[in-house]
Amino acid sequence: MCFSDFPACFQTFKTLCLLNYALTIRHDYDLTSFLRRGALQLSYQSQMVNTRTDADLSVAIQNALQTLLPQIRVEIRE
């Protein structure tokens, strides 16, 4: 089964998982805590002081994607 055989919602989820993993490993940043920041579902970990701005997050995402793009391509082909 190839990555493109999955419904679009699962492709997006898998990409977000890869991106979250990349950011956590390469930049010590958890994307899920960033996405929940505006919601009321904040956990203790996401309430910790975080001085990163949106620009910092954008740079972190770009760096993580550039670094992991070959691995992501392999994962997509599987």
For each residue, the residues with C-beta under 8 A, 3 or more apart:
1: 5 6
2: 5 77 78
3: 6 11 14 75 76 77 78
4: 11 76
5: 1 2
6: 1 3 10 11 14
7: 10 11
8: 11 12
9: 12 13
10: 6 7 13 14
11: 3 4 6 7 8 14 15
12: 8 9 15 16
13: 9 10 16 17
14: 3 6 10 11 17 18 75
15: 11 12 18 19 72
16: 12 13 19 20 31
17: 13 14 20 21
18: 14 15 21 22 68 71 72 75
19: 15 16 22 23 31 61 64 65
20: 16 17 23 24 30 31 32
21: 17 18 24 25
22: 18 19 25 26 27 64 65 67 68
23: 19 20 26 27 29 30 31 60 61 64
24: 20 21 27 28 29 30 31
25: 21 22
26: 22 23 60 63 64 67 68
27: 22 23 24 60 63 64
28: 24
29: 23 24 34 52 57 60
30: 20 23 24 33 34 45 46
31: 16 19 20 23 24 34 35
32: 20 35 36
33: 30 36 37 42 43 45 46 50
34: 29 30 31 37 57
35: 31 32
36: 32 33 39 41 42 43 46
37: 33 34 42 46
38:
39: 36 42
40:
41: 36
42: 33 36 37 39 46 47
43: 33 36 46 47
44: 47 48
45: 30 33 48
46: 30 33 36 37 42 43 50
47: 42 43 44
48: 44 45
49:
50: 33 46
51:
52: 29 56 57 60
53: 56 57
54: 57 58
55: 58 59
56: 52 53 59 60
57: 29 34 52 53 54 60 61
58: 54 55 61 62
59: 55 56 62 63
60: 23 26 27 29 52 56 57 63 64
61: 19 23 57 58 64 65
62: 58 59 65 66
63: 26 27 59 60 66 67
64: 19 22 23 26 27 60 61 67 68
65: 19 22 61 62 68 69 72
66: 62 63 69
67: 22 26 63 64
68: 18 22 26 64 65 71 72
69: 65 66 72 73
70: 73 74
71: 18 68 74 75
72: 15 18 65 68 69 75 76
73: 69 70 76 77
74: 70 71 77 78
75: 3 14 18 71 72 78
76: 3 4 72 73
77: 2 3 73 74
78: 2 3 74 75
